[in-house]
C-alpha cells in the first residue's frame, strides 16, 4: 500500500501551482509604468523630435531602451508616452532635428547646434551630460516629466 502526502501538503502544492502565476502577473503589473514626457521649448515646427530613454550609464546616449520620433505641435510642444516601463532608473534625451538631416550637428568646438534637452535639465561640462545627473526613478504606475529644449 502506497501512502499519499498528507492533505495539508497537497493543499499547499495546489495553492502554489494555482496562485503563483496570478501573483506573478499582479506583481509584474504593479512594477511597470507609463512614462510620459512633455517636451517644451522648440523654436520651430520644422523637422522632428527624437526621444531616447536610457536605463544605464553604459547605454546613456548610445543605446536607448525605448525611442520615438515625433512632430512638434502647433504650440511648439510635444508629448510622448512609453507604456510598460519596468520600475527602475532612467534618463531621457530629446533632440530637435529641425533641418531634417538626421544628425546631431555640432560646431567646430563640439557645442551642439541643434536644440536638445535632458531629464532633470542635466547639462554637460566640456562634453555630454552624465547619466547620474539625468537619471530619475520610475516607481509609480504613472510618471510624467518635462524636458525643456535649449
Contact map, one row per residue, 1 for C-alpha under 8 A:
111000000000000000000000000000000000000000000000000000000000000000000000000000000000000000000000000000000000000000000000000000000000000000000000000000
111100000000000000000000000000000000000000000000000000000000000000000000000000000000000000000000000000000000000000000000000000000000000000000000000000
111110000000000000000000000000000000000000000000000000000000000000000000000000000000000000000000000000000000000000000000000000000000000000000000000000
011111000000000000000000000000000000000000000000000000000000000000000000000000000000000000000000000000000000000000000000000000000000000000000000000000
001111101100000000000000000000000000000000000000000000000000000000000000000000000000000000000000000000000000000000000000000000000000000000000000000000
000111111100000000000000000000000000000000000000000000000000000000000000000000000000000000000000000000000000000000000000000000000000000000000000000000
000011111110000000000000000000000000000000000000000000000000000000000000000000000000000000000000000000000000000000000000000000000000000000000000000000
000001111111000000000000000000000000000000000000000000000000000000000000000000000000000000000000000000000000000000000000000000000000000000000000000000
000011111111100000000000000000000000000000000000000000000000000000000000000000000000000000000000000000000000000000000000000000000000000000000000000000
000011111111110000000000000000000000000000000000000000000000000000000000000000000000000000000000000000000000000000000000000000000000000000000000000000
000000111111111000000000000000000000000000000000000000000000000000000000000000000000000000000000000000000000000000000000000000000000000000000000000000
000000011111111100000000000000000000000000000000000000000000000000000000000000000000000000000000000000000000000000000000000000000000000000000000000000
000000001111111110000000000000000000000000000000000000000000000000000000000000000000000000000000000000000000000000000000000000000000000000000000000000
000000000111111111000000000000000000000000000000000000000000000000000000000000000000000000000000000000000000000000000000000000000000000000000000000000
000000000011111111110000000000000000000000000000000000000000000000000000000000000000000000000000000000000000000000000000000000000000000000000000000000
000000000001111111110000000000000000000000000000000000000000000000000000000000000000000000000000000000000000000000000000000000000000000000000000000000
000000000000111111111000000000000000000000000000000000000000000000000000000000000000000000000000000000000000000000000000000000000000000000000000000000
000000000000011111111100000000000000000000000000000000000000000000000000000000000000000000000000000000000000000000000000000000000000000000000000000000
000000000000001111111110000000000000000000000000000000000000000000000000000000000000000000000000000000000000000000000000000000000000000000000000000000
000000000000001111111111000000000000000000000000000000000000000000000000000000000000000000000000000000000000000000000000000000000000000000000000000000
000000000000000011111111100000000000000000000000000000000000000000000000000000000000000000000000000000000000000000000000000000000000000000000000000000
000000000000000001111111110000000000000000000000000000000000000000000000000000000000000000000000000000000000000000000000000000000000000000000000000000
000000000000000000111111111000000000000000000000000000000000000000000000000000000000000000000000000000000000000000000000000000000000000000000000000000
000000000000000000011111111100000000000000000000000000000000000000000000000000000000000000000000000000000000000000000000000000000000000000000000000000
000000000000000000001111111110000000000000000000000000000000000000000000000000000000000000000000000000000000000000000000000000000000000000000000000000
000000000000000000000111111111000000000000000000000000000000000000000000000000000000000000000000000000000000000000000000000000000000000000000000000000
000000000000000000000011111111100000000000000000000000000000000000000000000000000000000000000000000000000000000000000000000000000000000000000000000000
000000000000000000000001111111110000000000000000000000000000000000000000000000000000000000000000000000000000000000000000000000000000000000000000000000
000000000000000000000000111111110000000000000000000000000000000000000000000000000000000000000000000000000000000000000000000000000000000000000000000000
000000000000000000000000011111111000000000000000000000000000000000000000000000000000000000000000000000000000000000000000000000000000000000001000000000
000000000000000000000000001111111000000000000000000000000000000000000000000000000000011000000000000000000000000000000000000000000000000000111000000000
000000000000000000000000000111111100000000000000000000000000000000000000000000000011111000000000000000000000000000000000000000000000000000011000000000
000000000000000000000000000001111110000000000000000000000000000000000000000000000011111000000000000000000000000000000000000000000000000001111110000000
000000000000000000000000000000011111000000000000000000000000000000000000000000001111100000000000000000000000000000000000000000000000000000001110000000
000000000000000000000000000000001111100000000000000000000000000000000000000000001110100000000000000000000000000000000000000000000000000001000111100000
000000000000000000000000000000000111110000000000000000000000000000000000000000111100000000000000000000000000000000000000000000000000000000000111100000
000000000000000000000000000000000011111000000000000000000000000000000000000000111000000000000000000000000000000000000000000000000000000000000001111000
000000000000000000000000000000000001111100000000000000000000000000000000000011110000000000000000000000000000000000000000000000000000000000000001111000
000000000000000000000000000000000000111111000000000000000000000000000000000011100000000000000000000000000000000000000000000000000000000000000000011110
000000000000000000000000000000000000011111000000000000000000000000000000000111000000000000000000000000000000000000000000000000000000000000000000011110
000000000000000000000000000000000000001111100000000000000000000000000000000110000000000000000000000000000000000000000000000000000000000000000000000111
000000000000000000000000000000000000001111111000000000000000000000000001000110000000000000000001000000000000000000100000000000000000000000000000000010
000000000000000000000000000000000000000011111000000000000000000000000000000100000000000000000000000000000000000000000000000000000000000000000000000000
000000000000000000000000000000000000000001111100000000000000000000000001000100000000000000000000010000000000000000000000000000000000000000000000000000
000000000000000000000000000000000000000001111111000000000000000000000011110100000000000000000000010000000000000000000000000000000000000000000000000000
000000000000000000000000000000000000000000011111000000000000000000000001000000000000000000000000111100000000000000000000000000000000000000000000000000
000000000000000000000000000000000000000000001111100000000000000000000011000000000000000000000001111100000000000000000000000000000000000000000000000000
000000000000000000000000000000000000000000001111110000000000000000001111000000000000000000000001110100000000000000000000000000000000000000000000000000
000000000000000000000000000000000000000000000011111000000000000000001111000000000000000000000111100000000000000000000000000000000000000000000000000000
000000000000000000000000000000000000000000000001111100000000000000111100000000000000000000000111100000000000000000000000000000000000000000000000000000
000000000000000000000000000000000000000000000000111110000000000000111000000000000000000000011110000000000000000000000000000000000000000000000000000000
000000000000000000000000000000000000000000000000011111000000100111110000000000000000000000011100000000000000000000000000000000000000000000000000000000
000000000000000000000000000000000000000000000000001111100000000111100000000000000000000001111000000000000000000000000000000000000000000000000000000000
000000000000000000000000000000000000000000000000000111110011101111000000000000000000000001110000000000000000000000000000000000000000000000000000000000
000000000000000000000000000000000000000000000000000011111011000110000000000000000000000111100000000000000000000000000000000000000000000000000000000000
000000000000000000000000000000000000000000000000000001111111000000000000000000000000000011100000000000000000000000000000000000000010000000000000000000
000000000000000000000000000000000000000000000000000000111111000000000000000000000000000000000000000000000000000000000000000000000111000000000000000000
000000000000000000000000000000000000000000000000000000011111000000000000000000000000000000000000000000000000000000000000000000000000000000000000000000
000000000000000000000000000000000000000000000000000001111111111100000000000000000000000000000000000000000000000000000000000000000000000000000000000000
000000000000000000000000000000000000000000000000000001111111111100000000000000000000000000100000000000000000000000000000000000000010000000000000000000
000000000000000000000000000000000000000000000000000101000011111100000000000000000000000000001000000000000000000000000000000000000000000000000000000000
000000000000000000000000000000000000000000000000000000000011111100000000000000000000000000000000000000000000000000000000000000000000000000000000000000
000000000000000000000000000000000000000000000000000001000011111110000000000000000000000000000000000000000000000000000000000000000000000000000000000000
000000000000000000000000000000000000000000000000000111100011111111100000000000000000000000000000000000000000000000000000000000000000000000000000000000
000000000000000000000000000000000000000000000000000111100000001111100000000000000000000000000000000000000000000000000000000000000000000000000000000000
000000000000000000000000000000000000000000000000000111000000000111110000000000000100000000000000000000000000000000000000000000000000000000000000000000
000000000000000000000000000000000000000000000000011110000000000111111000000000000000000000000000000000000000000000000000000000000000000000000000000000
000000000000000000000000000000000000000000000000011100000000000001111100000000010000000000000000000000000000000000000000000000000000000000000000000000
000000000000000000000000000000000000000000000001111000000000000000111110000000000000000000000000000000000000000000000000000000000000000000000000000000
000000000000000000000000000000000000000000000001110000000000000000011111000001010000000000000000000000000000000000000000000000000000000000000000000000
000000000000000000000000000000000000000000001011100000000000000000001111100001000000000000000000000000000000000000000000000000000000000000000000000000
000000000000000000000000000000000000000001011111100000000000000000000111111111000000000000000000000000000000000000000000000000000000000000000000000000
000000000000000000000000000000000000000000001000000000000000000000000011111111000000000000000000000000000000000000000000000000000000000000000000000000
000000000000000000000000000000000000000000001000000000000000000000000001111110000000000000000000000000000000000000000000000000000000000000000000000000
000000000000000000000000000000000000000000000000000000000000000000000001111110000000000000000000000000000000000000000000000000000000000000000000000000
000000000000000000000000000000000000000111111000000000000000000000000001111111000000000000000000000000000000000000000000000000000000000000000000000000
000000000000000000000000000000000000011111000000000000000000000000000001111111100000000000000000000000000000000000000000000000000000000000000000000000
000000000000000000000000000000000000011100000000000000000000000000000111100111110000000000000000000000000000000000000000000000000000000000000000000000
000000000000000000000000000000000001111000000000000000000000000000000000000011111000000000000000000000000000000000000000000000000000000000000000000000
000000000000000000000000000000000001110000000000000000000000000000010100000001111100000000000000000000000000000000000000000000000000000000000000000000
000000000000000000000000000000000111100000000000000000000000000000000000000000111110000000000000000000000000000000000000000000000000000000000000000000
000000000000000000000000000000000111000000000000000000000000000001000000000000011111100000000000000000000000000000000000000000000000000000000000000000
000000000000000000000000000000011110000000000000000000000000000000000000000000001111100000000000000000000000000000000000000000000000000000000000000000
000000000000000000000000000000011100000000000000000000000000000000000000000000000111110000000000000000000000000000000000000000000000000000000000000000
000000000000000000000000000000011110000000000000000000000000000000000000000000000111111000000000000000000000000000000000000000000000000000000000000000
000000000000000000000000000000111000000000000000000000000000000000000000000000000001111100000000000000000000000000000000000000000000000001000000000000
000000000000000000000000000000111000000000000000000000000000000000000000000000000000111110000000000000000000000000000000000000000000000011110000000000
000000000000000000000000000000000000000000000000000000100000000000000000000000000000011111000000000000000000000000000000000000000000000011100000000000
000000000000000000000000000000000000000000000000000000110000000000000000000000000000001111100000000000000000000000000000000000000000001111000000000000
000000000000000000000000000000000000000000000000000011110000000000000000000000000000000111110000000000000000000000000000000000000000011111000000000000
000000000000000000000000000000000000000000000000000011110001000000000000000000000000000011111000000000000000000000000110000000000010011100000000000000
000000000000000000000000000000000000000000000000001111000000000000000000000000000000000001111100000000000000000000000110000000000000011000000000000000
000000000000000000000000000000000000000000000000001110000000100000000000000000000000000000111110000000000000000000011110000000000000000000000000000000
000000000000000000000000000000000000000000000000111100000000000000000000000000000000000000011111000000000000000000011100000000000000000000000000001010
000000000000000000000000000000000000000000000000111000000000000000000000000000000000000000001111100000010000000001111000000000000000000000000000000010
000000000000000000000000000000000000000001000011110000000000000000000000000000000000000000000111110000000000000001110000000000000000000000000000000010
000000000000000000000000000000000000000000000111110000000000000000000000000000000000000000000011111111110000000001100000000000000000000000000000000000
000000000000000000000000000000000000000000011111000000000000000000000000000000000000000000000001111100000000000001000000000000000000000000000000000000
000000000000000000000000000000000000000000000110000000000000000000000000000000000000000000000000111110000000000000000000000000000000000000000000000000
000000000000000000000000000000000000000000000111000000000000000000000000000000000000000000000000111111100000000000000000000000000000000000000000000000
000000000000000000000000000000000000000000000000000000000000000000000000000000000000000000000000101111100000000000000000000000000000000000000000000000
000000000000000000000000000000000000000000000000000000000000000000000000000000000000000000000000100111110000000000000000000000000000000000000000000000
000000000000000000000000000000000000000000000000000000000000000000000000000000000000000000000000100111111000000000000000000000000000000000000000000000
000000000000000000000000000000000000000000000000000000000000000000000000000000000000000000000010100001111100000111000000000000000000000000000000000000
000000000000000000000000000000000000000000000000000000000000000000000000000000000000000000000000000000111110000111000000000000000000000000000000000000
000000000000000000000000000000000000000000000000000000000000000000000000000000000000000000000000000000011111111111000000000000000000000000000000000000
000000000000000000000000000000000000000000000000000000000000000000000000000000000000000000000000000000001111111110000000000000000000000000000000000000
000000000000000000000000000000000000000000000000000000000000000000000000000000000000000000000000000000000111111000000000000000000000000000000000000000
000000000000000000000000000000000000000000000000000000000000000000000000000000000000000000000000000000000111111000000000000000000000000000000000000000
000000000000000000000000000000000000000000000000000000000000000000000000000000000000000000000000000000000111111100000000000000000000000000000000000000
000000000000000000000000000000000000000000000000000000000000000000000000000000000000000000000000000000000111111110000000000000000000000000000000000000
000000000000000000000000000000000000000000000000000000000000000000000000000000000000000000000000000000011110011111100000000000000000000000000000000000
000000000000000000000000000000000000000000000000000000000000000000000000000000000000000000000000000000011110001111100000000000000000000000000000000000
000000000000000000000000000000000000000000000000000000000000000000000000000000000000000000000011110000011100000111110000000000000000000000000000000000
000000000000000000000000000000000000000001000000000000000000000000000000000000000000000000000011100000000000000111111000000000000000000000000000000011
000000000000000000000000000000000000000000000000000000000000000000000000000000000000000000001111000000000000000001111100000000000000000000000000000111
000000000000000000000000000000000000000000000000000000000000000000000000000000000000000000001110000000000000000000111110110000000000000000000000001111
000000000000000000000000000000000000000000000000000000000000000000000000000000000000000000111100000000000000000000011111111000000000010000000000001100
000000000000000000000000000000000000000000000000000000000000000000000000000000000000000000111000000000000000000000001111110000000000011100000000111000
000000000000000000000000000000000000000000000000000000000000000000000000000000000000000000000000000000000000000000000111110000000000111100000000001000
000000000000000000000000000000000000000000000000000000000000000000000000000000000000000000000000000000000000000000001111111000000000010000000000001100
000000000000000000000000000000000000000000000000000000000000000000000000000000000000000000000000000000000000000000001111111100001100110000000000000000
000000000000000000000000000000000000000000000000000000000000000000000000000000000000000000000000000000000000000000000100111110011100100000000000000000
000000000000000000000000000000000000000000000000000000000000000000000000000000000000000000000000000000000000000000000000011111111100000000000000000000
000000000000000000000000000000000000000000000000000000000000000000000000000000000000000000000000000000000000000000000000001111111000000000000000000000
000000000000000000000000000000000000000000000000000000000000000000000000000000000000000000000000000000000000000000000000000111110000000000000000000000
000000000000000000000000000000000000000000000000000000000000000000000000000000000000000000000000000000000000000000000000000111111000000000000000000000
000000000000000000000000000000000000000000000000000000000000000000000000000000000000000000000000000000000000000000000000001111111100000000000000000000
000000000000000000000000000000000000000000000000000000000000000000000000000000000000000000000000000000000000000000000000011110111110110000000000000000
000000000000000000000000000000000000000000000000000000001000000000000000000000000000000000000000000000000000000000000000011100011111110000000000000000
000000000000000000000000000000000000000000000000000000011001000000000000000000000000000000100000000000000000000000000000000000001111111000000000000000
000000000000000000000000000000000000000000000000000000001000000000000000000000000000000000000000000000000000000000000000000000000111111000000000000000
000000000000000000000000000000000000000000000000000000000000000000000000000000000000000000000000000000000000000000000001011000001111111000000000000000
000000000000000000000000000000000000000000000000000000000000000000000000000000000000000001110000000000000000000000000111110000001111111100000000000000
000000000000000000000000000000000000000000000000000000000000000000000000000000000000000011110000000000000000000000000011000000000011111110000000000000
000000000000000000000000000000000000000000000000000000000000000000000000000000000000000011100000000000000000000000000011000000000000011111000000000000
000000000000000000000000000000000000000000000000000000000000000000000000000000000000001111000000000000000000000000000000000000000000001111100000000000
000000000000000000000000000000001010000000000000000000000000000000000000000000000000011111000000000000000000000000000000000000000000000111110010000000
000000000000000000000000000000101000000000000000000000000000000000000000000000000000001100000000000000000000000000000000000000000000000011111000000000
000000000000000000000000000000111000000000000000000000000000000000000000000000000000001000000000000000000000000000000000000000000000000001111110000000
000000000000000000000000000001111100000000000000000000000000000000000000000000000000000000000000000000000000000000000000000000000000000000111110000000
000000000000000000000000000000001111000000000000000000000000000000000000000000000000000000000000000000000000000000000000000000000000000000011111000000
000000000000000000000000000000001111000000000000000000000000000000000000000000000000000000000000000000000000000000000000000000000000000001011111100000
000000000000000000000000000000000011110000000000000000000000000000000000000000000000000000000000000000000000000000000000000000000000000000000111110000
000000000000000000000000000000000011110000000000000000000000000000000000000000000000000000000000000000000000000000000010000000000000000000000011111000
000000000000000000000000000000000000111100000000000000000000000000000000000000000000000000000000000000000000000000000010000000000000000000000001111100
000000000000000000000000000000000000111100000000000000000000000000000000000000000000000000000100000000000000000000001111100000000000000000000000111110
000000000000000000000000000000000000001110000000000000000000000000000000000000000000000000000000000000000000000000011100100000000000000000000000011111
000000000000000000000000000000000000001111000000000000000000000000000000000000000000000000000111000000000000000000111000000000000000000000000000001111
000000000000000000000000000000000000000010000000000000000000000000000000000000000000000000000000000000000000000000111000000000000000000000000000000111
